[in-house]
Amino acid sequence: MPDYKTVEDVIGATPLVRLQRLPGEEAARRGNVILAKLEGNNPAGSVKDRPAISMIRRAEERGDIRPGDTLIEATSGNTGIALAMAAAVRGYRMVLIMPEDLSIERAQTMKAFGAELILTPKAGGMEYARDLAEQMERDGKGRVLDQFANLDNPRIHYETTGPEIWNDTEGRVTHFVSAMGTTGTITGTSQYLKERNPQVRIVGAQPSEGSRIPGIRKWPEAYLPKIYEPRRVDEMLLVSQADAEDMARRLAREEGLFAGISAAGACWAALQVSARVENATIVFIVCDRGDRYLSTGVFPA
């Protein structure tokens, strides 16, 4: 029989596409090109498909888990969806803990993959959800994969995301821009790109004071992801909620890219970089699709 691929075999190798209208004539005059890496094309719809399957596969290889076990994870959405998909593929019970104020679409998608949801108070944020996940593991209710401290998260971006960007730009990439949540994407991709060319600039997008942007976080010191390596990021740009939401609408209307709000925040940051550099090839991560945010009111009804 032909060696047909499975769902997990088609994670990664996502398209890299050029923005045509948003950069404007000024970017063209400066010799800049802005490229969007479409991670929403992954099977479960986000960049988190990569670390989800990586964390489960490698935990199996180490003998830490085996099919039939219960996995637990605190999530703001995309990692939960990706883990629910990966758990379904590999044969695990998945328990996801998330703040109650996250979008309806995300919760429904997790349930569609068979995951069990525990909703925590909005006031506690992701910090409360993470604390509860750790307590449940201590109580023997399952195994926490812990995307925030698991080195298999940035590792997969070092092994796949970074090489894809380098190869698809034929080594021309000069700037890499990513929203910062768990920081796995920016940490692993940065390591690879910097090894190939130390002059590549790595730019992280974080929310400005008072802004709530799904998928982008500025963590309190006590909850800073253990996988984060500050030396991997050259610069951080603060994105307002209003700018991210406006950019999400503009990406859809002007570029035909229906992207999530954190992806739009990364796009906004990429445009800021373009405004001050010349002859640059700027790549930003479109971490998920806009259809996960229809209930939030960001897009026109």
Solvent accessible surface area in square Angstrom, and as a share of the most:
residue,aa,sasa,rsa
1,M,218,0.97
2,P,85,0.53
3,D,144,0.75
4,Y,155,0.59
5,K,150,0.64
6,T,77,0.45
7,V,74,0.43
8,E,20,0.09
9,D,73,0.38
10,V,76,0.43
11,I,28,0.14
12,G,11,0.10
13,A,90,0.70
14,T,7,0.04
15,P,54,0.34
16,L,36,0.18
17,V,50,0.28
18,R,141,0.51
19,L,6,0.03
20,Q,116,0.52
21,R,150,0.55
22,L,16,0.08
23,P,26,0.17
24,G,39,0.37
25,E,155,0.69
26,E,80,0.36
27,A,6,0.05
28,A,75,0.58
29,R,169,0.62
30,R,54,0.20
31,G,40,0.38
32,N,14,0.07
33,V,43,0.25
34,I,1,0.00
35,L,24,0.12
36,A,0,0.00
37,K,1,0.00
38,L,27,0.14
39,E,0,0.00
40,G,4,0.03
41,N,91,0.47
42,N,4,0.02
43,P,53,0.34
44,A,4,0.03
45,G,0,0.00
46,S,0,0.00
47,V,5,0.03
48,K,35,0.15
49,D,0,0.00
50,R,3,0.01
51,P,2,0.01
52,A,0,0.00
53,I,7,0.03
54,S,3,0.02
55,M,0,0.00
56,I,0,0.00
57,R,83,0.30
58,R,34,0.12
59,A,4,0.03
60,E,40,0.18
61,E,136,0.61
62,R,131,0.48
63,G,62,0.60
64,D,55,0.29
65,I,8,0.04
66,R,179,0.65
67,P,88,0.55
68,G,63,0.60
69,D,50,0.26
70,T,25,0.14
71,L,0,0.00
72,I,0,0.00
73,E,1,0.01
74,A,3,0.03
75,T,0,0.00
76,S,33,0.21
77,G,0,0.00
78,N,12,0.06
79,T,4,0.03
80,G,0,0.00
81,I,0,0.00
82,A,0,0.00
83,L,0,0.00
84,A,2,0.01
85,M,6,0.03
86,A,0,0.00
87,A,1,0.01
88,A,61,0.48
89,V,61,0.35
90,R,73,0.27
91,G,38,0.37
92,Y,19,0.07
93,R,116,0.42
94,M,5,0.02
95,V,6,0.03
96,L,0,0.00
97,I,0,0.00
98,M,2,0.01
99,P,7,0.04
100,E,98,0.44
101,D,53,0.28
102,L,37,0.18
103,S,14,0.09
104,I,105,0.53
105,E,36,0.16
106,R,4,0.01
107,A,20,0.15
108,Q,113,0.50
109,T,41,0.24
110,M,0,0.00
111,K,124,0.53
112,A,89,0.69
113,F,71,0.30
114,G,58,0.56
115,A,8,0.06
116,E,76,0.34
117,L,37,0.18
118,I,60,0.31
119,L,101,0.50
120,T,3,0.02
121,P,69,0.43
122,K,110,0.47
123,A,108,0.84
124,G,26,0.25
125,G,20,0.20
126,M,11,0.05
127,E,28,0.13
128,Y,101,0.38
129,A,0,0.00
130,R,30,0.11
131,D,65,0.34
132,L,49,0.24
133,A,2,0.01
134,E,78,0.35
135,Q,74,0.33
136,M,22,0.10
137,E,63,0.28
138,R,161,0.59
139,D,81,0.42
140,G,67,0.64
141,K,115,0.49
142,G,21,0.20
143,R,100,0.37
144,V,19,0.11
145,L,10,0.05
146,D,42,0.22
147,Q,4,0.02
148,F,8,0.03
149,A,35,0.27
150,N,23,0.12
151,L,126,0.63
152,D,7,0.03
153,N,3,0.01
154,P,12,0.07
155,R,109,0.40
156,I,23,0.12
157,H,1,0.00
158,Y,67,0.25
159,E,69,0.31
160,T,41,0.24
161,T,0,0.00
162,G,0,0.00
163,P,25,0.16
164,E,31,0.14
165,I,0,0.00
166,W,37,0.13
167,N,96,0.49
168,D,83,0.43
169,T,9,0.05
170,E,130,0.58
171,G,22,0.21
172,R,151,0.55
173,V,1,0.00
174,T,45,0.26
175,H,20,0.09
176,F,0,0.00
177,V,0,0.00
178,S,2,0.02
179,A,17,0.13
180,M,2,0.01
181,G,15,0.14
182,T,10,0.06
183,T,8,0.05
184,G,0,0.00
185,T,14,0.08
186,I,0,0.00
187,T,2,0.01
188,G,1,0.01
189,T,0,0.00
190,S,0,0.00
191,Q,53,0.24
192,Y,31,0.12
193,L,0,0.00
194,K,46,0.19
195,E,101,0.45
196,R,123,0.45
197,N,45,0.23
198,P,93,0.58
199,Q,143,0.63
200,V,0,0.00
201,R,103,0.37
202,I,0,0.00
203,V,1,0.00
204,G,0,0.00
205,A,0,0.00
206,Q,18,0.08
207,P,13,0.08
208,S,29,0.19
209,E,175,0.78
210,G,76,0.73
211,S,22,0.14
212,R,143,0.52
213,I,7,0.03
214,P,35,0.22
215,G,30,0.29
216,I,2,0.01
217,R,64,0.23
218,K,121,0.51
219,W,25,0.09
220,P,65,0.41
221,E,149,0.67
222,A,96,0.74
223,Y,56,0.21
224,L,67,0.33
225,P,3,0.02
226,K,172,0.73
227,I,3,0.02
228,Y,30,0.11
229,E,52,0.23
230,P,88,0.55
231,R,176,0.64
232,R,34,0.12
233,V,19,0.11
234,D,53,0.28
235,E,42,0.19
236,M,92,0.41
237,L,29,0.14
238,L,90,0.45
239,V,0,0.00
240,S,35,0.22
241,Q,64,0.28
242,A,72,0.56
243,D,54,0.28
244,A,0,0.00
245,E,37,0.16
246,D,59,0.31
247,M,8,0.04
248,A,0,0.00
249,R,65,0.24
250,R,77,0.28
251,L,0,0.00
252,A,34,0.26
253,R,158,0.58
254,E,49,0.22
255,E,24,0.11
256,G,64,0.61
257,L,27,0.13
258,F,84,0.35
259,A,0,0.00
260,G,0,0.00
261,I,4,0.02
262,S,1,0.01
263,A,0,0.00
264,A,0,0.00
265,G,0,0.00
266,A,0,0.00
267,C,0,0.00
268,W,49,0.17
269,A,0,0.00
270,A,0,0.00
271,L,29,0.14
272,Q,68,0.30
273,V,0,0.00
274,S,6,0.04
275,A,64,0.49
276,R,123,0.45
277,V,30,0.17
278,E,110,0.50
279,N,118,0.61
280,A,3,0.02
281,T,18,0.10
282,I,0,0.00
283,V,0,0.00
284,F,0,0.00
285,I,4,0.02
286,V,7,0.04
287,C,15,0.09
288,D,1,0.00
289,R,96,0.35
290,G,0,0.00
291,D,56,0.29
292,R,14,0.05
293,Y,1,0.00
294,L,97,0.48
295,S,60,0.39
296,T,63,0.37
297,G,61,0.58
298,V,10,0.06
299,F,20,0.08
300,P,109,0.69
301,A,154,1.19
